[in-house]
Amino acid sequence: SETGAAWNTFFADMVARGLAGVALVTSDAHAGLEDAIAANLPGAAWQRCRTHYAANLMSVTPKSMWPAVKSGAPQRLRPARRTSGGRAVR
């Protein structure tokens, strides 16, 4: 399951087994994932995976616009990373 509770349990277990010093987590945008990172990995920033971001963008873009999206729109429209405090950075 990829719920917030499941992610929280996953990260808590990893920390209990010695995971420390994480600076950045890159992932797709599962519900609750950012909150679980903030709760268990203090100071770690979160960044949306560019591959998943581009795939999500393409899924709502008319096929005629795909060449423009593939040529660079994901770089110009890249999602902000969020620090564990919720602050957006690019």
N, C-alpha and C positions, 0 to 999 in steps of 0.2 A: 504494500500500500504506500502511496506517496502523499499521505496527509501530513499536516503540520505536526501532529503527535508522533507519527512514524519518523519523520525527520528529526524531531527533538530526541527521540529515543536513540536513533542512529548516532547522532553527534555526541550525545551524553556517553554512550558506550565507547565511542572512539576516544573521547577525552579520558574516560576512566582507564582505558588501556594504554594511555601515555601520549596521545596526540596533543601537541602543544606548538605554539609559535606560528600558527597559520596566519598568513598575511592576506591571502586572496582566495576566494572560492568562486570558480566559474562554473555555471550550470544553466540549465533551462529554468523557466520560471514556475516551478511547482508551488502550489499553494502552501503557505506556511514555511517554506524553505528559508526565506530571508530571516524570519523571526527565529527559527531554530538556530541559524548561524549566529545571530546576534546573542542569543541566550547562552550558547555553548562555546563559542569561539570569540571571546572578547578581543576587539581590535581588528578582527578580520573584515575585509571589505568583500562585497558580493558584486559580481559582474555577470551580466547575461551572456550566455554563449552566443557568439555571432552566427554560428550555423543554425541554431534553433531560431534566433531572431529573424534571420533571412528567410527561413522556411515559413515562419508565421507571417511575415510580410508578404511573401509570394502567395500564400493561401487566400489572402484578401485583396490581391491585386489582379486586375484583368490580365489575361494571358498576353494581350497585345503590349502591355507595359513591362513584361518580364525582362526584355533586354535592358531597359533603363534601370531596373532594380538590380540586375546582375552586374551592371557596369559601374556601380558605385553608390547607389542610394543607401545601402546598409552602412557604408562608412560615414556618410553625411548625416544619417539619421540614427547613428548607433545609440543604444540605450545607455543611460548613465549607470555607473556602478554606484552602489550604496554602501556606505560604511556601516558598521554595526550600530552606530548611533542614528542611522537613517539619513545621513547627509549624502546628497547626490554629488558625484564627481565624474568628470569625463576623462 
